[in-house]
Amino acid sequence: MKISFSKEHEAFRDEVRTFLDASLTDELRAAQRACPGIFLDYEDNIRWHRILHAKGWVAPGWPKEYGGTGWDLVQRYIWTTETTLASAPSLAPMGLGMCGPMLIGHGTQAQKDFYLPRILSGEDYWCQGYSEPGSGSDLASLKLAARRDGEDYVLNGTKIWTTHAHCANRMFCLVRTRAGDKPQHGITFLLLDMDTPGITVDPILFASGTHEVNQVFFDDVRVPVINRVGEEDQGWTVAKYLLEFERGGGGTAAHRSALERVRRLAGAIPLDGGTLLDDEDFKAKIDETAVQLEANQFTEFRIMAALSKGQNPGPESSIMKNLGADIGQRITELAVEATGFSVLVQPGGEAGDNRPWPGPDGAERAFSRYFNLRASSIAGGTNEVQKNIVAKLVLGL
Ligand SMILES: Cc1cc2nc3c(=O)[nH]c(=O)nc-3n(C[C@H](O)[C@H](O)[C@H](O)COP(=O)(O)OP(=O)(O)OC[C@H]3O[C@@H](n4cnc5c(N)ncnc54)[C@H](O)[C@@H]3O)c2cc1C
């Protein structure tokens, strides 16, 4: 099937390309290409965020009246694809992709007026305080205690795996205000300032050495009651609404770029008078992944079509979450396999040899990407949990 754009959408694509040529510096492109993990460093992230904000293009997913672009879904698709192909920094989703849409749906007018402009400008950088030790997939079992004291809640306990808590100045989080008859009852949704006394952020390093996640400790932390979203004890509804946006998909363009990088890597590795790309077995693996990527693309189009009718992402976003995690990991496996060939054909490599990486450009990042992307089938809800959601809410099993 060939999908082509209308004349208006082609003109929009040209406008996007012109903007990217003019505004996306080589430094920012290089930072994105070198990013070994899931999230880009705060500094590069926020630099690109501010450029987009100045242009009015920072929140394509938001309604226009809240500062969104008013683009239709095809324009948003073009935007995601073009920025990915140009290696533009991928913006952190916690504020723009999660907290903002959640506040638009559930926040008070005062919360919207205060927080939304600060998310758009980049003045506020958010982290997500959902998971706790022992409460990840079984999120409703969370224990971080919030005791009401006058016009404040007083928080004691801990959150874990909190992405970029070490850079964020705000956190949206789930706390336990009551031991409910069901675990989902008695959870409350709060917004808090990360510089509130009593908060400690401890780093957790990935196996590759990358620092993205943290454990956050709360010791008598006071949070004003006006920072609550929704009713006391009713935060579960808000939490689930936000997760639909977290699992919204849209990553096929990034995977396409990543597969292209593996192709280029394989094409630069000499093998049997040709390159690794001429190897039947390796080429078959790349082609198989490309076919799967096409299938993902059409699933993404189907979800976009549902969204264009004004629906929220819905539980179907769990399908994209899984497909995206699987293919992202598959591509890192291919890169590692290609890198292995590169090492085989290089001379040297004796014990203690500390010469620079012998393979082609990009090969040196294959291993950290491989390790870091193991997390993509865990973060945001594990693949198994997404399958349970699909079985129950999509297939009705
Ligand atoms: C890189 C990274 C970033 C993260 N960032 C954040 C963040 O910013 N904020 C935040 O709040 N959390 C974050 N998380 C936490 C993430 O949401 C949890 O790790 C995830 O929900 C899984 O929970 P868990 O780690 O407690 O594993 P568990 O829930 O203990 O799961 C262990 C294993 O059991 C399986 N399992 C559990 N329950 C079921 C079931 N019912 N059916 C079938 N299998 C099941 C799981 O699939 C998994 O394989 C992040 C995690 C990672 C890895």
Ligand as a Chemical Component Dictionary entry (heavy atoms), coordinates in Angstrom:
data_LIG
# 
_chem_comp.id                   LIG 
_chem_comp.type                 NON-POLYMER 
_chem_comp.pdbx_formal_charge   0 
_chem_comp.three_letter_code    LIG 
# 
loop_
_chem_comp_atom.comp_id 
_chem_comp_atom.atom_id 
_chem_comp_atom.alt_atom_id 
_chem_comp_atom.type_symbol 
_chem_comp_atom.charge 
_chem_comp_atom.model_Cartn_x 
_chem_comp_atom.model_Cartn_y 
_chem_comp_atom.model_Cartn_z 
_chem_comp_atom.pdbx_ordinal 
LIG C1  C1  C 0 14.333 2.735   32.565 1  
LIG C2  C2  C 0 13.145 2.808   33.463 2  
LIG C3  C3  C 0 12.544 4.034   33.691 3  
LIG C4  C4  C 0 11.442 4.108   34.548 4  
LIG N1  N1  N 0 10.925 5.341   34.817 5  
LIG C5  C5  C 0 9.915  5.454   35.705 6  
LIG C6  C6  C 0 9.431  6.731   36.109 7  
LIG O1  O1  O 0 9.902  7.772   35.631 8  
LIG N2  N2  N 0 8.459  6.787   37.030 9  
LIG C7  C7  C 0 7.895  5.669   37.569 10 
LIG O2  O2  O 0 6.985  5.792   38.384 11 
LIG N3  N3  N 0 8.328  4.428   37.232 12 
LIG C8  C8  C 0 9.330  4.297   36.317 13 
LIG N4  N4  N 0 9.794  3.051   35.975 14 
LIG C9  C9  C 0 9.250  1.877   36.652 15 
LIG C10 C10 C 0 8.417  0.978   35.767 16 
LIG O3  O3  O 0 7.141  1.527   35.536 17 
LIG C11 C11 C 0 8.348  -0.388  36.496 18 
LIG O4  O4  O 0 9.660  -0.909  36.503 19 
LIG C12 C12 C 0 7.419  -1.337  35.785 20 
LIG O5  O5  O 0 6.082  -0.926  35.929 21 
LIG C13 C13 C 0 7.569  -2.783  36.329 22 
LIG O6  O6  O 0 7.478  -2.826  37.717 23 
LIG P1  P1  P 0 8.583  -3.554  38.617 24 
LIG O7  O7  O 0 9.922  -3.030  38.199 25 
LIG O8  O8  O 0 8.180  -3.380  40.023 26 
LIG O9  O9  O 0 8.533  -5.079  38.174 27 
LIG P2  P2  P 0 7.448  -6.196  38.664 28 
LIG O10 O10 O 0 6.095  -5.568  38.642 29 
LIG O11 O11 O 0 7.958  -6.714  39.965 30 
LIG O12 O12 O 0 7.558  -7.263  37.553 31 
LIG C14 C14 C 0 8.527  -8.312  37.541 32 
LIG C15 C15 C 0 8.177  -9.288  36.431 33 
LIG O13 O13 O 0 6.906  -9.901  36.680 34 
LIG C16 C16 C 0 6.024  -9.731  35.585 35 
LIG N5  N5  N 0 4.647  -9.519  36.025 36 
LIG C17 C17 C 0 4.241  -8.741  37.070 37 
LIG N6  N6  N 0 2.887  -8.780  37.177 38 
LIG C18 C18 C 0 2.435  -9.564  36.192 39 
LIG C19 C19 C 0 1.135  -9.992  35.782 40 
LIG N7  N7  N 0 0.045  -9.582  36.430 41 
LIG N8  N8  N 0 1.022  -10.823 34.713 42 
LIG C20 C20 C 0 2.137  -11.240 34.050 43 
LIG N9  N9  N 0 3.407  -10.890 34.401 44 
LIG C21 C21 C 0 3.552  -10.061 35.441 45 
LIG C22 C22 C 0 6.535  -8.479  34.892 46 
LIG O14 O14 O 0 6.132  -8.447  33.513 47 
LIG C23 C23 C 0 8.035  -8.609  35.061 48 
LIG O15 O15 O 0 8.578  -9.439  34.060 49 
LIG C24 C24 C 0 10.894 2.936   35.117 50 
LIG C25 C25 C 0 11.495 1.701   34.866 51 
LIG C26 C26 C 0 12.597 1.615   34.054 52 
LIG C27 C27 C 0 13.213 0.274   33.803 53 
# 
loop_
_chem_comp_bond.comp_id 
_chem_comp_bond.atom_id_1 
_chem_comp_bond.atom_id_2 
_chem_comp_bond.value_order 
_chem_comp_bond.pdbx_ordinal 
LIG C1  C2  SING 1  
LIG C2  C3  SING 2  
LIG C2  C26 DOUB 3  
LIG C3  C4  DOUB 4  
LIG C4  N1  SING 5  
LIG C4  C24 SING 6  
LIG N1  C5  DOUB 7  
LIG C5  C6  SING 8  
LIG C5  C8  SING 9  
LIG C6  O1  DOUB 10 
LIG C6  N2  SING 11 
LIG N2  C7  SING 12 
LIG C7  O2  DOUB 13 
LIG C7  N3  SING 14 
LIG N3  C8  DOUB 15 
LIG C8  N4  SING 16 
LIG N4  C9  SING 17 
LIG N4  C24 SING 18 
LIG C9  C10 SING 19 
LIG C10 O3  SING 20 
LIG C10 C11 SING 21 
LIG C11 O4  SING 22 
LIG C11 C12 SING 23 
LIG C12 O5  SING 24 
LIG C12 C13 SING 25 
LIG C13 O6  SING 26 
LIG O6  P1  SING 27 
LIG P1  O7  DOUB 28 
LIG P1  O8  SING 29 
LIG P1  O9  SING 30 
LIG O9  P2  SING 31 
LIG P2  O10 DOUB 32 
LIG P2  O11 SING 33 
LIG P2  O12 SING 34 
LIG O12 C14 SING 35 
LIG C14 C15 SING 36 
LIG C15 O13 SING 37 
LIG C15 C23 SING 38 
LIG O13 C16 SING 39 
LIG C16 N5  SING 40 
LIG C16 C22 SING 41 
LIG N5  C17 SING 42 
LIG N5  C21 SING 43 
LIG C17 N6  DOUB 44 
LIG N6  C18 SING 45 
LIG C18 C19 SING 46 
LIG C18 C21 DOUB 47 
LIG C19 N7  SING 48 
LIG C19 N8  DOUB 49 
LIG N8  C20 SING 50 
LIG C20 N9  DOUB 51 
LIG N9  C21 SING 52 
LIG C22 O14 SING 53 
LIG C22 C23 SING 54 
LIG C23 O15 SING 55 
LIG C24 C25 DOUB 56 
LIG C25 C26 SING 57 
LIG C26 C27 SING 58 
# 
